[in-house]
Amino acid sequence: MVGLGGAASIALAVALAFFFGYLLTLIPLFRSGLAVAAALPIALAADTLSIATMEFVDNAILLLWPGAMDACLGDLLFWGSLAIALAVAWGPTFLVNRALISRGKGHAVAHAHH
């Protein structure tokens, strides 16, 4: 990714996942009239475990997949390994979100505000 090493690529990907994940939760909360001080704890509670699960599983698969971390944007290996890693990571992430929502936590808290 952009000439970065494996660790730097993963760190950047994880940082961006958390940034955009929180942002996508915050936008509707802001539109519903919540202030930053009220919306931020809701977004953190709703998304942290979900994003962490997705990133852990996704990056673990990419690290274990031979050549995936060295593949370039133009390589089928890059897109194929990424698609499969995301598809596999969806399962555990879905279960985490389902468990949180069933307990009235996670996105259940965010949805109560919009």
C-alpha positions as CSV (number, residue, x, y, z in Angstrom):
1,M,0.0,0.0,0.0
2,V,1.6,3.2,-1.2
3,G,5.1,1.8,-0.6
4,L,4.6,1.3,3.1
5,G,5.8,-1.8,4.9
6,G,3.5,-4.4,6.3
7,A,3.2,-3.0,9.8
8,A,2.7,0.6,8.6
9,S,0.1,-0.6,6.1
10,I,-1.8,-2.4,8.8
11,A,-1.6,0.5,11.2
12,L,-2.9,2.9,8.5
13,A,-5.7,0.6,7.5
14,V,-6.8,0.1,11.1
15,A,-6.6,3.9,11.8
16,L,-8.7,4.6,8.7
17,A,-11.2,1.9,9.6
18,F,-11.8,3.4,13.1
19,F,-11.9,6.9,11.7
20,F,-14.4,6.2,9.0
21,G,-16.4,3.7,11.1
22,Y,-16.9,6.3,13.9
23,L,-17.6,9.0,11.3
24,L,-20.3,7.0,9.7
25,T,-22.0,6.5,13.1
26,L,-21.5,10.2,14.1
27,I,-23.1,11.8,11.0
28,P,-26.6,10.6,11.8
29,L,-26.2,11.4,15.5
30,F,-25.1,15.0,14.6
31,R,-28.1,15.3,12.2
32,S,-30.4,14.3,15.0
33,G,-29.2,17.3,17.0
34,L,-26.7,15.7,19.4
35,A,-23.6,17.7,20.3
36,V,-20.1,16.2,19.9
37,A,-19.8,15.6,23.7
38,A,-23.0,13.5,23.6
39,A,-22.5,11.8,20.3
40,L,-18.9,10.7,20.7
41,P,-19.4,8.3,23.6
42,I,-22.3,6.7,21.7
43,A,-20.2,6.2,18.6
44,L,-17.3,4.8,20.6
45,A,-19.7,2.4,22.4
46,A,-21.5,1.4,19.2
47,D,-18.5,0.7,17.0
48,T,-15.3,0.0,18.9
49,L,-15.7,-3.8,19.4
50,S,-17.2,-4.2,16.0
51,I,-14.4,-2.4,14.1
52,A,-11.8,-4.1,16.3
53,T,-13.2,-7.6,15.5
54,M,-13.4,-6.8,11.8
55,E,-9.8,-5.4,11.6
56,F,-8.3,-8.2,13.7
57,V,-9.8,-11.0,11.6
58,D,-9.2,-9.2,8.3
59,N,-5.6,-8.4,9.0
60,A,-4.9,-11.8,10.5
61,I,-6.0,-13.4,7.2
62,L,-4.0,-11.0,5.1
63,L,-0.9,-11.7,7.2
64,L,-1.3,-15.4,6.9
65,W,-2.1,-15.4,3.2
66,P,1.2,-15.9,1.3
67,G,2.1,-12.8,-0.7
68,A,-1.1,-10.8,0.2
69,M,0.8,-8.1,2.1
70,D,3.3,-7.7,-0.8
71,A,0.6,-7.5,-3.6
72,C,0.1,-4.2,-5.4
73,L,-3.2,-2.5,-6.4
74,G,-3.0,-3.9,-9.9
75,D,-2.6,-7.5,-8.7
76,L,-5.5,-9.9,-8.6
77,L,-3.9,-11.3,-5.4
78,F,-4.5,-7.9,-3.7
79,W,-8.2,-7.7,-4.6
80,G,-8.9,-11.4,-4.2
81,S,-7.3,-11.8,-0.8
82,L,-8.9,-8.5,0.4
83,A,-12.3,-9.6,-0.8
84,I,-12.0,-13.0,0.9
85,A,-10.5,-11.6,4.1
86,L,-13.4,-9.1,4.4
87,A,-16.0,-11.8,3.6
88,V,-14.6,-14.1,6.3
89,A,-14.2,-11.3,8.8
90,W,-17.9,-10.3,8.3
91,G,-19.0,-13.5,10.1
92,P,-17.4,-12.9,13.5
93,T,-18.2,-9.2,13.2
94,F,-21.8,-10.0,12.6
95,L,-21.9,-12.2,15.6
96,V,-20.3,-9.5,17.8
97,N,-22.8,-6.9,16.6
98,R,-25.7,-9.3,17.1
99,A,-24.7,-10.1,20.6
100,L,-24.3,-6.4,21.4
101,I,-27.6,-5.4,19.9
102,S,-29.4,-8.2,21.7
103,R,-28.1,-6.8,25.0
104,G,-29.2,-3.3,24.1
105,K,-25.6,-2.2,23.4
106,G,-23.7,-1.4,20.3
107,H,-25.7,0.1,17.5
108,A,-28.9,-0.4,19.5
109,V,-27.7,2.7,21.5
110,A,-26.9,4.7,18.4
111,H,-30.3,3.9,16.8
112,A,-32.1,5.1,19.8
113,H,-30.9,8.6,19.0
114,H,-32.1,8.9,15.4
